[in-house]
Amino acid sequence: MASTRRARSDTARPRLPDARRRMIEGAIDSLRVHGASGTSVDRVLAATGAPRGSVYHHFPGGRTQLIADAVTTAGAVMSELIEHLTRSNTPAQALDQFATLWRHTLRESDFRAGCPVFAVAVETNDDAPELARAATEIFTRWHTALTGLLIGHDIPAARAGRLATLTVAAIEGAIALCRIQRSTEPLDDAVEELRAFYAGTD
């Protein structure tokens, strides 16, 4: 999801060979801004300065593997953040903290950066089903964390699952609208309404 605080992102990412790490991070940045269809090996190489010869050494599957590894890496960082927030906060507090991070990311990127996982999920990837599978696994992990948090605050399991789905859909949709409108107002509105659904869980 999101760009998190740099320190958290760095510690959450696995240690990789330098060229491979640069290419994965470059692919994540490209996905956030250009989407999956706009993320090419040439674009990542130009942005990172990684040697062209390293592409098939580190990513034998070429562009598809590079994007899949980027989505998996970004998804792991975002999942760990969400799981951290859900372990130590009420639902409303976790929502507010996550939204604060996204407001910072949107403003810092001049409303160009979105969620790399969502970027892959919304595109048709019939020739690379592994990308859809990677996005599905990440969204499932987020849903599980949010459902567990809500159940832990006395919301019945069935409703907790529905609220978790609503939360992910609302936040991801709001981020897309923020980029279009160049304003954090859609995110602010989504958070305000979601808080009403969480009433009584603080």
C-alpha atoms as one frame of an Amber mdcrd trajectory, in Angstrom:
protein
   0.000   0.000   0.000   1.435   2.481   0.405   4.591   3.966   0.897   5.418
   3.578   4.539   8.003   5.357   6.602  11.355   4.715   4.968  12.798   2.989
   8.007   9.896   0.534   8.160  10.105  -0.170   4.434  13.828  -0.848   4.595
  13.616  -3.199   7.548  10.634  -5.071   6.119  12.245  -5.772   2.764  14.422
  -8.858   2.433  18.132  -8.355   1.829  18.730  -8.848  -1.880  21.710  -8.553
  -4.231  22.151  -4.886  -4.984  21.120  -4.963  -8.663  18.121  -7.159  -7.935
  17.068  -4.965  -5.027  17.345  -1.810  -7.133  15.296  -3.343  -9.921  12.549
  -4.534  -7.582  12.353  -1.157  -5.867  12.372   0.558  -9.266   9.570  -1.699
 -10.456   7.536  -0.911  -7.333   7.963   2.820  -7.945   6.939   2.369 -11.596
   3.872   0.313 -10.679   2.754   2.989  -8.238   2.923   5.706 -10.901   2.531
   3.980 -14.282   0.653   0.764 -13.484   1.524  -2.716 -14.675   1.085  -2.030
 -18.381   3.392   0.985 -18.153   6.126  -0.838 -16.261   8.740  -2.138 -18.668
  12.217  -3.508 -18.142  13.638  -0.546 -20.037  11.807   1.919 -17.754  13.090
   0.164 -14.634  16.651   0.011 -15.954  16.590   3.702 -16.874  15.307   4.649
 -13.423  17.673   2.454 -11.416  20.865   2.318 -13.444  20.964  -1.464 -13.030
  22.960  -3.272 -15.742  20.874  -4.782 -18.541  22.797  -8.028 -18.278  21.459
  -8.536 -14.789  17.811  -8.741 -15.876  17.652 -12.393 -16.876  20.248 -13.350
 -14.293  18.020 -12.161 -11.444  14.673 -12.543 -13.251  14.773 -15.539 -15.603
  11.084 -14.997 -16.320  11.802 -11.488 -17.598   9.348  -8.632 -17.143   6.593
 -10.814 -15.704   8.827 -12.172 -12.969  10.177  -8.711 -12.199   6.652  -7.332
 -11.738   5.527 -10.372  -9.747   8.512 -10.064  -7.404   7.889  -6.321  -7.057
   4.231  -6.872  -6.162   5.127  -9.610  -3.684   7.777  -7.434  -2.033   5.551
  -4.354  -1.832   2.662  -6.465  -0.618   4.765  -7.974   2.166   5.821  -4.533
   3.397   2.262  -3.227   3.357   0.896  -6.404   4.944   3.378  -6.196   7.800
   2.393  -2.580   8.377  -1.315  -3.417   8.418  -0.727  -6.359  10.740   1.326
  -4.148  13.043  -1.429  -1.532  13.149  -4.131  -4.110  13.816  -2.175  -5.661
  16.677  -1.709  -2.448  18.621  -4.743  -0.244  17.920  -8.504  -0.104  17.869
 -10.103  -0.314  14.404 -10.576   3.464  14.246  -7.013   4.145  15.383  -5.564
   1.701  12.839  -7.654   3.299  10.093  -6.547   6.808  11.051  -2.856   5.887
  11.169  -3.000   4.094   7.827  -4.810   7.039   6.242  -2.215   9.439   7.635
   0.562   7.487   5.924  -1.337   7.564   2.641  -1.988  11.294   2.868   1.753
  11.797   3.261   2.514   9.506   0.305   0.012  11.219  -1.966   1.196  14.723
  -1.139   4.887  13.804  -1.254   4.466  12.285  -4.730   2.336  15.196  -5.952
  -0.572  12.739  -6.180   1.250  10.520  -8.670   1.845   7.457  -6.490  -0.827
   4.869  -5.863  -0.885   1.330  -4.506   1.331  -1.061  -6.537  -0.823  -4.057
  -5.623  -4.012  -2.331  -6.759  -2.222  -1.268  -9.966  -1.708  -4.915 -10.870
  -5.115  -6.088  -9.640  -7.160  -3.737 -11.830  -5.409  -4.613 -15.092  -6.135
  -7.633 -17.275  -3.173  -9.998 -17.026  -4.421 -13.004 -18.967  -0.912 -13.746
 -20.217   0.523 -13.587 -16.679  -1.957 -15.157 -14.227   0.725 -15.213 -11.547
   0.288 -11.450 -11.165  -3.401 -11.825 -10.331  -2.558 -14.640  -7.921   0.033
 -12.504  -6.147  -2.418  -9.613  -5.770  -5.138 -11.970  -4.524  -2.865 -13.423
  -1.849  -1.933  -9.945  -0.626  -5.514  -8.678  -0.478  -6.490 -11.859   1.371
  -3.780 -11.195   3.944  -5.064  -7.655   4.484  -8.635  -8.895   4.775  -7.617
 -11.512   7.330  -5.802  -8.951   9.481  -8.690  -6.493   9.405 -11.295  -9.177
  10.087  -9.330 -10.393  13.087  -9.064  -6.867  14.464 -12.803  -6.288  14.163
 -13.677  -9.655  15.697 -11.346  -8.798  18.564 -13.462  -5.705  19.202 -16.723
  -7.634  19.500 -17.985  -7.381  15.934 -19.596 -10.686  14.826 -17.422 -12.673
  12.438 -19.699 -12.443   9.404 -20.068  -8.663   9.734 -16.352  -8.273  10.478
 -15.557  -9.963   7.173 -17.907  -7.668   5.289 -16.501  -4.575   7.004 -12.964
  -5.691   6.166 -13.940  -5.995   2.498 -15.603  -2.578   2.617 -12.544  -1.030
   4.234 -10.081  -2.343   1.646 -12.377  -1.381  -1.241 -13.091   2.087   0.172
  -9.469   2.956   0.894  -8.143   1.660  -2.426 -10.909   3.443  -4.323 -10.366
   6.650  -2.369  -6.642   6.608  -3.157  -7.446   6.347  -6.870  -9.855   9.290
  -6.600  -7.269  11.322  -4.682  -4.853  10.904  -7.578  -7.495  11.963 -10.095
  -8.681  14.962  -8.064  -5.226  15.841  -6.730  -6.703  16.155  -3.278  -6.887
  14.038  -0.123 -10.568  14.866   0.258 -11.822  11.500  -1.104  -9.647   9.677
   1.435 -10.806  11.982   4.225 -14.435  11.317   3.287 -13.943   7.542   3.123
 -12.237   7.461   6.518 -14.967   9.575   8.108 -17.700   7.215   6.880 -15.756
   4.079   7.798 -15.332   5.387  11.320 -19.122   5.439  11.597 -19.217   1.738
  10.768 -16.625   1.125  13.483 -18.652   2.989  16.116 -18.563   1.235  19.463
 -15.291  -0.629  18.818 -12.998   1.916  20.522
